[in-house]
Amino acid sequence: MARSWMVSRRVVRILRVLFVCLAVLLFLLAVVPLIIPIPPLENTVPPQELTGADSRFFDWNGIQVHYQMAGQGDMAIILLHGFATSTFTWREVVAPLAKMARVIAYDRPAFGLTERPLKWEGQNPYGSDAQVELLLALMDFHAIEKAVLVGNSSGGALALLAAIRHPERVQALVLVDPAIYLGQSGGFLPGWLQPVLKTPQLQRIGPLLVRSIQNWSYDFGRKAWHDPSRITDEIWQGYRLPLMAENWDRGLWEFSIANIPLHLENMLDQVKAPTLVITGDDDRIVPKEDSVRASKAIPGAQLVIISESGHVPHEEQPEAFLHAVNSFIENLSP
């Protein structure tokens, strides 16, 4: 009996210690993020100071949106980049596409050289709803009634969302390794994380956490290519240029917490626009099987698999990409 009593007391003491440790841990998790110093970003400048000769801006709800435009004609092609990229991703295909249409590539809020707002009234400019509204505003700004939307990765998800919500504005879709089955159209974060990300603690240190992209972006970029040895120093500089824009960390954080799962995989049968799905045969970010699956779920969709290519076939195999897109567009009904 005495032995049993001693064991019970020992268990109680252990539980008390565990409880105290847990309480201390929770206290630290709650308080430390609110008091930890957040060093300012260094060596950043306003995005307008990073632009090139072909850069343009238009005002959308007080936000300066960066875009590039080439070509002319009745047909309009709008290029939508993916997560953590920019208009730079389309550098190999803009000029060739401009021979057949007016081509516009733009940087979505949080990316490229578009301004990163820190405060706003009304709709969150980083959310999916606002992303669609920005696309329509850009079309209205250039008096474009209908456009061919070409979207890579999460840009493909955005193009799909626009086509489902506003079919009257979309002439056709070209979905390049589209991020449809990854849970959301944003930065590949699961939806269950959203409440955690919006706590005061994470809101404060979140921008500091996303600065790690400066370290993992190199591995992510290499993973996006079938043959990463072809990524030159010039290409790396183009990828990293937006990391010199002021508030890029805050913008990327706001984008990450604003986007919620869209469940586009359940809406693919609603797509009315002619659709071409393009995938690299060695995509290690959005598996080729996902693109094949999407092409079967979208009514009448065509599928092109580009060999010796990863997640960005328009960069890695531009000739094969352009051949697929040109053939598709030439067969569109006027």
C-alpha positions in Angstrom: 0.0 0.0 0.0 2.8 2.4 1.0 4.7 1.6 -2.2 1.6 2.3 -4.3 1.2 5.6 -2.5 4.8 6.6 -3.2 4.4 5.7 -6.9 1.3 7.9 -7.1 3.1 10.8 -5.5 5.9 10.4 -8.0 3.5 10.4 -10.9 1.8 13.6 -9.5 5.2 15.3 -9.3 6.1 14.4 -12.8 2.8 15.6 -14.1 3.3 18.9 -12.2 6.7 19.4 -13.8 5.3 18.6 -17.2 2.4 21.1 -16.7 4.9 23.8 -15.6 7.1 23.1 -18.6 4.1 23.3 -20.9 2.9 26.5 -19.3 6.4 28.1 -19.7 6.5 26.9 -23.3 3.1 28.4 -24.1 4.1 31.6 -22.4 7.2 31.9 -24.5 5.4 31.1 -27.7 2.8 33.8 -26.8 5.2 36.5 -25.6 8.5 36.1 -27.4 7.2 36.7 -30.9 5.7 40.0 -29.7 8.9 41.3 -28.3 11.6 39.8 -30.5 13.4 42.6 -32.5 12.6 42.6 -36.2 15.5 44.0 -38.1 14.6 46.2 -41.1 15.2 45.0 -44.6 18.4 46.2 -46.0 19.4 47.3 -49.5 15.8 47.7 -50.8 14.4 50.5 -52.9 11.0 51.5 -54.3 10.1 49.1 -57.1 10.0 51.9 -59.7 13.8 52.2 -59.3 14.3 48.7 -60.5 12.4 48.9 -63.7 13.7 48.4 -67.3 13.0 50.2 -70.5 9.9 48.2 -71.3 8.3 48.6 -67.8 5.0 50.4 -67.4 2.7 51.0 -64.5 -1.0 51.5 -64.0 -2.9 52.6 -60.9 -5.2 50.0 -59.4 -7.0 51.2 -56.2 -4.0 53.3 -55.4 -1.5 50.4 -56.0 1.1 50.9 -58.8 1.0 47.7 -60.8 4.0 46.8 -63.0 3.5 45.4 -66.4 5.1 45.0 -69.8 3.3 45.1 -73.2 4.3 44.2 -76.8 2.6 43.7 -80.1 -0.7 44.8 -81.4 -3.9 43.4 -83.0 -7.4 42.4 -82.2 -6.3 39.4 -80.1 -5.0 39.9 -76.6 -2.8 37.5 -74.6 -2.3 38.1 -70.9 0.5 36.2 -69.1 0.1 35.3 -65.5 3.2 34.2 -63.6 3.4 31.7 -60.7 4.3 31.9 -57.1 7.5 33.8 -56.2 8.2 34.7 -59.9 7.4 37.8 -62.0 7.1 39.0 -65.6 10.7 37.9 -66.0 9.5 34.3 -66.3 8.0 35.2 -69.8 11.1 36.8 -71.2 11.6 34.1 -73.9 8.1 34.1 -75.3 6.8 37.7 -75.2 8.3 38.9 -78.4 7.4 35.8 -80.4 3.8 35.9 -79.1 3.6 39.6 -79.9 3.9 38.7 -83.6 0.3 37.4 -83.5 -1.4 39.4 -80.7 -1.1 42.2 -78.2 0.7 40.6 -75.2 0.6 41.9 -71.6 2.6 40.4 -68.8 2.1 41.9 -65.3 3.3 41.4 -61.7 0.6 40.4 -59.2 0.7 42.1 -55.8 3.4 40.5 -53.6 5.6 39.8 -56.6 7.9 41.4 -59.2 8.0 45.2 -59.3 4.4 45.8 -58.3 3.9 47.9 -55.2 3.4 46.0 -51.9 0.7 47.9 -50.0 0.9 47.6 -46.2 -2.6 49.1 -45.5 -5.7 49.1 -47.5 -9.5 49.8 -47.3 -12.0 47.2 -48.3 -10.9 44.2 -50.3 -7.5 42.6 -49.5 -5.4 43.2 -52.6 -3.4 40.0 -52.0 -6.5 37.7 -51.9 -7.8 35.6 -54.8 -10.9 37.7 -55.3 -8.9 40.9 -55.6 -6.4 39.1 -58.0 -9.3 38.4 -60.3 -10.5 42.0 -60.0 -7.0 43.2 -60.9 -6.9 41.1 -64.0 -10.3 42.5 -65.1 -9.1 46.1 -64.3 -6.0 45.6 -66.4 -8.2 44.4 -69.3 -10.5 47.4 -68.9 -7.6 49.8 -68.7 -6.5 48.6 -72.2 -10.0 48.2 -73.5 -9.7 44.5 -73.9 -13.1 42.8 -74.0 -11.8 39.2 -74.1 -8.3 37.8 -73.7 -6.4 34.5 -74.0 -5.1 33.9 -70.5 -1.8 32.1 -70.2 -1.0 31.1 -66.6 1.8 29.2 -65.1 1.5 27.3 -61.8 -0.6 29.5 -59.4 -1.0 31.9 -62.3 -2.8 29.0 -64.0 -5.1 28.6 -61.0 -5.9 32.4 -61.2 -6.6 32.1 -64.9 -9.0 29.2 -64.2 -10.8 31.2 -61.5 -11.2 34.1 -63.8 -12.6 31.9 -66.6 -15.1 30.3 -64.2 -16.3 33.5 -62.7 -16.2 35.7 -65.8 -16.5 33.4 -68.9 -17.6 36.3 -71.0 -14.1 37.9 -70.6 -12.0 34.8 -71.5 -11.4 33.8 -75.1 -9.3 30.8 -74.2 -7.0 29.3 -71.5 -3.5 28.0 -71.7 -2.7 26.4 -68.4 1.0 25.7 -67.9 1.7 23.2 -65.1 -1.3 24.7 -63.3 -1.4 24.5 -59.5 -5.0 23.1 -59.3 -4.6 20.1 -56.9 -2.2 21.7 -54.4 -5.0 23.1 -52.2 -5.0 26.8 -53.1 -3.9 29.3 -55.7 -1.3 30.8 -53.5 2.0 29.7 -52.0 1.2 26.0 -51.5 0.3 26.3 -47.8 -2.5 24.1 -46.5 -5.7 25.8 -45.5 -5.7 24.5 -41.9 -2.7 26.8 -41.3 -4.6 30.0 -42.0 -5.9 30.6 -38.5 -2.5 30.1 -37.0 -0.8 32.4 -39.5 -3.3 35.2 -38.6 -2.4 35.2 -34.9 -0.8 38.4 -33.5 2.4 36.5 -32.9 2.7 35.2 -36.4 1.5 38.4 -37.9 4.5 40.2 -36.3 7.3 37.7 -37.1 5.8 36.4 -40.4 7.7 38.8 -42.6 10.9 37.8 -40.8 10.1 34.1 -41.5 9.5 34.6 -45.2 12.9 36.3 -45.6 14.2 32.7 -45.7 13.1 32.6 -49.3 16.5 34.3 -50.0 18.1 31.0 -48.9 15.7 28.3 -50.3 14.9 30.2 -53.5 18.0 28.8 -55.1 17.0 25.2 -54.4 13.4 25.9 -55.4 14.6 27.5 -58.7 16.8 24.5 -59.5 13.9 22.1 -58.7 11.7 24.0 -61.2 14.1 23.2 -64.1 14.7 19.8 -65.7 18.3 20.8 -66.3 19.2 23.4 -63.7 22.8 23.7 -65.1 21.2 25.9 -67.8 20.3 28.5 -65.3 22.8 31.2 -65.9 24.0 34.0 -63.6 21.9 36.4 -65.6 18.8 34.3 -65.1 19.5 34.1 -61.3 19.8 37.9 -61.2 16.5 38.2 -62.9 14.8 35.9 -60.5 16.3 37.7 -57.5 15.7 41.3 -58.6 12.3 41.6 -56.9 14.0 40.8 -53.6 15.5 44.3 -53.8 12.0 45.9 -53.8 11.0 47.5 -50.6 8.5 45.6 -48.4 8.8 42.4 -50.5 8.8 40.4 -47.3 5.6 42.0 -46.0 4.0 41.5 -49.3 4.8 37.9 -49.6 3.6 37.3 -46.0 0.3 39.1 -46.7 -0.2 37.0 -49.9 0.4 33.8 -48.0 -2.1 34.4 -45.3 -4.7 36.0 -47.6 -5.2 33.1 -49.9 -7.5 30.3 -48.9 -8.2 26.9 -50.6 -10.3 27.5 -53.8 -11.1 23.8 -54.5 -10.8 24.5 -58.2 -10.6 20.7 -58.7 -14.3 20.6 -58.0 -15.1 23.3 -60.6 -13.2 22.2 -63.7 -16.4 21.0 -65.4 -17.6 24.6 -65.4 -14.9 25.8 -67.7 -16.4 26.9 -71.0 -13.4 28.4 -72.7 -11.2 26.4 -75.1 -8.4 25.1 -73.0 -4.8 23.9 -73.6 -2.9 22.3 -70.7 0.9 22.2 -71.1 3.2 20.4 -68.7 6.8 19.5 -68.6 7.5 15.8 -68.5 9.8 16.3 -65.5 7.8 18.7 -63.3 8.9 18.2 -59.7 6.7 20.9 -58.3 3.3 20.3 -59.9 3.5 16.6 -61.0 2.8 15.9 -64.6 0.1 13.5 -63.5 -1.8 16.5 -62.0 -1.8 18.3 -65.4 -2.9 15.2 -67.2 -5.7 14.8 -64.7 -6.8 18.4 -65.1 -6.8 18.1 -68.9 -9.2 15.2 -68.6 -11.5 17.0 -66.2 -11.8 20.2 -68.3 -14.4 19.8 -71.1 -12.7 19.5 -74.5 -9.2 20.4 -73.1 -6.1 19.6 -75.1 -2.9 18.3 -73.5 0.7 18.9 -74.6 3.6 17.3 -72.7 6.9 18.9 -73.4 10.0 16.7 -73.1 13.1 17.5 -71.2 11.3 20.2 -69.3 10.3 20.9 -65.7 7.9 23.4 -64.1 8.6 26.3 -66.5 8.6 24.9 -70.0 8.2 28.5 -71.4 11.7 29.2 -70.0 13.4 25.9 -70.5 11.9 24.8 -73.9 10.5 28.1 -75.4 10.4 26.8 -78.9 8.3 23.7 -78.1 6.1 25.9 -75.8 5.5 28.5 -78.6 4.7 25.8 -81.1 2.0 24.3 -78.8 0.5 27.8 -78.0 0.6 29.0 -81.6 -1.0 25.8 -82.9 -3.7 26.1 -80.3 -4.4 29.8 -80.9 -4.5 29.4 -84.7 -7.3 27.0 -84.4 -9.5 29.2 -82.1 -12.8 30.3 -83.5 -12.7 34.0 -84.4 
